[in-house]
Amino acid sequence: MSRREDLSRKDDERLLQARLAGPDITRRDLARTFHDLVTYRRGHLRTDWIR
């Protein structure tokens, strides 16, 4: 559940490959993004998250 900006370049590339391989990763990304919206009080971005 690391923030994407904290990933190494290699790990970021691996994450991209995993996303392309399976939809479960996409759901995890949605959960991570929602967590960030709540944690960092970015409620103004929730409409974009819902889309």
PEVENZI-V126893 format. One line per field, one symbol per residue. phi: phi as a letter, one per 20 degrees, with the letter a starting at -180 (. if undefined). burial: I if it has 24 or more other ideal C-beta (glycine too) atoms within 12 Angstrom, else O. Layout:
phi=???
burial=???
This chain:
phi=.ffgfeffgfffffffffffebffffffffffffgfgffdldgfeffffff
burial=OOOOOOOOOOOOOOIOOOOOOOOOOOOOOOOIIOOOOOOOOOOOOOOOOOO
